[in-house]
Amino acid sequence: MPQLDTSTWFITIVSSMITLFILFQLKISSQAFPAAPSLKIVHTEKTKNPWESKWTKIYLPLSSPQQ
């Protein structure tokens, strides 16, 4: 049985890897990526709840005397 000649494998593998690297670099560099996103100011409307304006006993600290 003849022996397999592996003397050209190194150059074949290295040249294939270099070719793939170059092709992927060209493919990636041709992509058009959007620029850095700009900040969008979002205005949230504050709704008035009836319990926000009231001060109840629940909010009083425990150490304060009851009135």
C-alpha positions as CSV (number, residue, x, y, z in Angstrom):
1,M,0.0,0.0,0.0
2,P,1.5,3.3,-1.0
3,Q,2.2,6.0,1.6
4,L,0.1,9.1,1.6
5,D,2.1,12.2,0.7
6,T,1.4,14.9,3.3
7,S,4.1,17.3,2.3
8,T,1.7,19.8,0.7
9,W,-0.9,19.7,3.4
10,F,0.6,22.5,5.5
11,I,0.7,25.0,2.6
12,T,-2.8,24.0,1.5
13,I,-4.3,24.5,4.9
14,V,-2.5,27.7,5.6
15,S,-3.5,29.2,2.2
16,S,-7.1,28.1,2.7
17,M,-7.2,29.8,6.1
18,I,-5.7,33.0,4.7
19,T,-8.2,33.0,1.8
20,L,-11.1,32.5,4.1
21,F,-9.9,35.2,6.4
22,I,-9.6,37.7,3.5
23,L,-13.0,36.7,2.2
24,F,-14.7,37.2,5.6
25,Q,-13.0,40.5,6.1
26,L,-14.2,41.7,2.7
27,K,-17.7,40.5,3.4
28,I,-17.8,42.1,6.8
29,S,-16.3,45.4,5.6
30,S,-18.9,45.7,2.8
31,Q,-21.8,45.6,5.4
32,A,-23.4,49.0,6.1
33,F,-23.8,49.2,9.9
34,P,-25.8,52.1,11.3
35,A,-24.0,54.9,13.2
36,A,-24.1,55.1,16.9
37,P,-27.7,55.4,18.0
38,S,-28.8,58.9,19.1
39,L,-30.6,59.4,22.3
40,K,-34.3,59.8,22.0
41,I,-35.9,61.9,24.7
42,V,-39.1,60.3,25.9
43,H,-41.5,62.5,27.9
44,T,-43.6,60.5,30.3
45,E,-46.7,62.0,31.5
46,K,-47.1,62.0,35.3
47,T,-50.6,61.1,36.3
48,K,-52.1,62.5,39.4
49,N,-53.2,59.8,41.8
50,P,-55.4,60.8,44.8
51,W,-53.1,59.1,47.3
52,E,-50.0,61.0,46.2
53,S,-51.1,64.3,47.6
54,K,-52.4,62.9,50.9
55,W,-50.3,62.3,54.0
56,T,-51.7,59.4,56.0
57,K,-50.8,57.7,59.2
58,I,-49.3,54.9,57.2
59,Y,-46.4,57.1,56.1
60,L,-45.7,58.4,59.6
61,P,-42.6,56.9,61.3
62,L,-43.4,54.6,64.2
63,S,-41.5,56.7,66.7
64,S,-43.6,59.8,66.2
65,P,-46.5,60.4,68.6
66,Q,-50.0,59.8,67.4
67,Q,-52.1,62.9,67.0
